[in-house]
Amino acid sequence: MSEALGAGVARGRLQNRSLVTPSRGIRVPAGGRTADAGPPPSDLLQLAQLARPVTRVTGLSAASHATAFRLWEYPGFLPGADAPGIHISRPDTVAISRRRGVVGHRGQFFDDEIVELDGLLVTSRARTWLDVARRMSVDELTVVADHLLRPPRSEFEGRTMAHATLEELADMLDRHKGTPGIRKARLALEQARMGADSAPETRLRLVLKRAGLPEAQLNVATVLSAGVVRQPDLAYFEYRVAVEYEGEGHSDPAQIVRDIAREEDFALAGWTLVRISKRHMENDARAAVRKVRAALRASGWSPSK
């Protein structure tokens, strides 16, 4: 509110019934959403608009935890990510933010752990990954780590560097020894791999490895014949077995044609292509494990190898 007064807005206007007070010192139009109401799940712009005034009025503050998790558009399941309240962190030398509609946190922050995202102060991608570790499972933290480590497809994403390196994530853990959830984060980092394109691919990789199947290579360009190169989600080169996770978009008629052509390419090259869908991932992915194990056995693999 002081910012508005300094900009010349009359005090009477700020007390008008057309404005509501989502938190002390903040005024928003009565028709707008408040932090208590909770932001709509996909409206990241509105989430940023809810967080921005809180960081301004509390000082030395940044959006963090579940709020930063959503602003960075992380994959992975974070319990309570959509719960009401804006998560705000402040240095441990400053009192915790206690305001209506705000979930306050305190911690030690290095200079590179608070960054700007479209003008909003927010915890960095790596710091956010550590901050949410306490509430996430090891596998879901691995999903996020894989997302951070994934080499981008520059022609589609407008960037050439991964969001983070293994060394940067490891350094984040070393900086904050004893942080709640750090043990899970370390286990997740041990499981993380570069190359997974999506959360389902990471979950599939983890469950296959846990079932005792060999380690697959991720999204490696595979020459099947002269001029024919495919890039399967997971590849077992020794056994010429490829695994693809197929999401909902594969029901599109044009995509079905492309999928058939892809399967023919693998078959002509003597490869077995295993296609996995959401249905195969139910019941602890037992059906997915059975399909991939059967393909590997038929290609000469045995558990003793």
Secondary structure, DSSP 8 states (H G I E B T S, - for coil): -HHHHHTT--HHHHTSTTEE-SSTT--EETTS--TTT---TT-HHHHHHHHHHHHHHHSS-EE-HHHHHHHTT--S--TTTTSSSEEEEEETTS-----TTEEEEEE---GGGEEEETTEEEE-HHHHHHHTTTTS-HHHHHHHHHHHH----HHHHS--S-S--HHHHHHHHHHTTT-TTHHHHHHHHHH--TT--SHHHHHHHHHHHHTT----EES--EEEETTEEE--SEEEGGGTEEEEE--GGGGSHHHHHHHHHHHHHHHHTT-EEEEE-GGGGHHHHHHHHHHHHHHHHHTT--TT-
